[in-house]
């Protein structure tokens, strides 16, 4: 059965990855729209020109995109635009893969979950690191009890500032904040997956803007958040955009998990061939395409679930789902309030 | 033996874990070592060729200065006894278990004209010194976010480590190194936020326990220290990443030492409680040579009693933060003086 998959907006840098994947898949018809692309401040093509570069068909407006009757929609707009597009997808009965974070405000996230639930559509969040082989191995070890009781996690998601390609990442209104919003959620998602959905009870965050001062950025560019969970777990996440612009790769994710029987540390983006060339350090990633595993999981679920029936839950709920998106958004929201007040925040 | 340390007689007080690396360093420096300890002095003496002294007073009388490597809760009393005897002191970290006690011994040392140096050996590990020098030289610009970690096989299964009143727990005993490093590399501390899991109950540390402490610094930098007393057999590991406005420095003891062992029979394995030193000069030797030279009127060492007191003060603030669940403002923090 051919699936019709809509790609809503090219604002997020991941839209290109999804477009290339979809364009290469058999039994997938893809259609993209990027109506706000023309007004974006970034250099480089958006809209029809970028769709052509990605090799996907294009329409000028969201009206045309949703009138096309998509089975599924991938939302890759600015974070603040997720709610409107997800609600619109739900209103036409299309299953949704939404770029992370779910939204910029908890109330938006709650509304999005409610809309998808009412429409009976899948809401999956684009957290690709969940599909890394090293993470799957870690989770299998945790679930098999090989770490004993897990009591502490140290996560890092350090990367280059996503500034040159898409300036909205450093616009507090469009992104919901800076590095804290962009990077906390990935590790929070990985922890959510290890704990089976533990909720944060107390959150403390400290942030600053020392990194990338030269770029005139007005959002936080570095810092840390410490989280206590309702199952007793303690975790800290370093969310800094602390990979220098001339680093050999964009950055990475690490998760160090300690239990009573030992610890496991994963770095899903570390597998690589290194070396040196005329431009400096070489970093040839060999960790596989995590987006592909994630998009496959989403589309398999869309096929299995079939057309949405309003008021009925979809037959398949692929993970990470909207509930994970909301729990991780609540952590970011608490972290923002903590960093602003200087106090720990009870959730 | 170097000229500056010729004819040195050291009074070693204590014969536990850390005494071995200190003794090895003193012997390598050519010092005569007297040892006094309630336990283990004979064995240590036989192993290394030392001279056992039955009483603390006797040891103080004969030694040029003392090197205190006893359990943490006894540091204050023994240091005060040495000061009273007019002897200079090198004291293993933590200097004392409270900042109030640290200031008491510092005041006593000053009043008696005695020198007192805390043994914060991490300042002598070449990787930390290299990072310190690079940061001072501006290699990574302004420090923004720094992370430090330290893990060891838990010593809290038995003995004095598990009693927080005697060891101070994982933050005071283990993380105190990185609290000092965070301050050394990032500057004076303005707030301290701490979490520990599992929590300490009734003054007994969990055997397997981790602590996460976030510091903010006067410069605006943020740092994080993670200390873990891990499952039995956990190898000692440390490392750091310091991100600045123009660059990043990182080190991990598992990967960046230039020596990797894969021996099937008779391999030495890593030490579980004390870091495997780099293959060059032992940092303990570097430390004790610099401290001894300082005690003999040489240049001031890179770590002073006030640094040891501040590290203890930060560890106390971490405990206060865990009690309140909120960050501690170091401008107004007053230690309760409680040790657990």
Interface residues (C-beta under 8 A of the other chain):
Chain A: X148 X151 X152 X154 X156 X158 X202 X204 X206 X207 X208 X210 X211 X212 X213 X214 X221 X222 X223 X224 X226 X228 X232 X233 X234 X236 X238 X240 X242 X243 X244 X247 X258 X259 X260 X261 X262 X263 X342 X343 X344
Chain B: X142 X143 X144 X145 X147 X149 X151 X191 X193 X195 X196 X197 X198 X208 X209 X210 X212 X214 X216 X220 X221 X222 X224 X226 X228 X230 X231 X233 X234 X241 X243 X244 X245 X246 X247 X248 X325 X326 X327
